[in-house]
């Protein structure tokens, strides 16, 4: 936990096999996450069926359309095995729609999907496609020794974390104070896309946590 | 326009950086889950289907099957399962039977 990227790298080197990170691939921008994992030396695996989760050390829930993802998760019985993975201590990163899947509460009446992160999210909180934007923001717990780190973030029809419950902690906010990332143990939900800016910090965090959880 | 699915597919596959949200729109004759799976094999990031759904005998069932086929394009067992019992797919229209003025290449100019 909280190891530097270099420490993470040498941990990867010491293990006989790289960590296997599953990427939910029922819908959304899973390909970009898989490419990012490849550049970090981790083994990415597309997850479409429960059996694909066997032996993964961590999981990414990518951005996309959360209602479509919810339907496909239900259709292929993926909710229970993902919850079981979290219970075993494997890290899970949810970006944009993925963060909506993680939340314990969704504003405006939708039932929660995975309920693994104690936050309330509001879908499409920053407006429509045309209101998409890129910004840099400070995120807690990504740098060396768990320090904060400035990262590039792209918001595309992004959700907002409107409330953080007692079990979770806000780890990134915009200048106006809106919460865009929250963490609960090894579960991290972020409203933006880190996988399309060349930003590697968030994925490094996941790989490091996956190695720590697997040891 | 009027490119074959295979030609369109290899154009997608040749790009060094695939589109973040790519759509391989095949004009006409895109009517079955197998068409969706074939497009994915050819390198598409997603598929966009219009009349193939609306002109099917069971539009809702066909739409759901095409979604599943796009997600599970590599899984032959699932493709077979979702392709069964869909009823009649959209019928293609022979080019020569479409009047010149109704062809997409002439419409709206």
Interface residues (C-beta under 8 A of the other chain):
Chain A: X25 X26 X27 X29 X31 X32 X48 X49 X68 X72 X75 X196
Chain B: X18 X20 X21 X45 X67 X68 X71 X72 X75
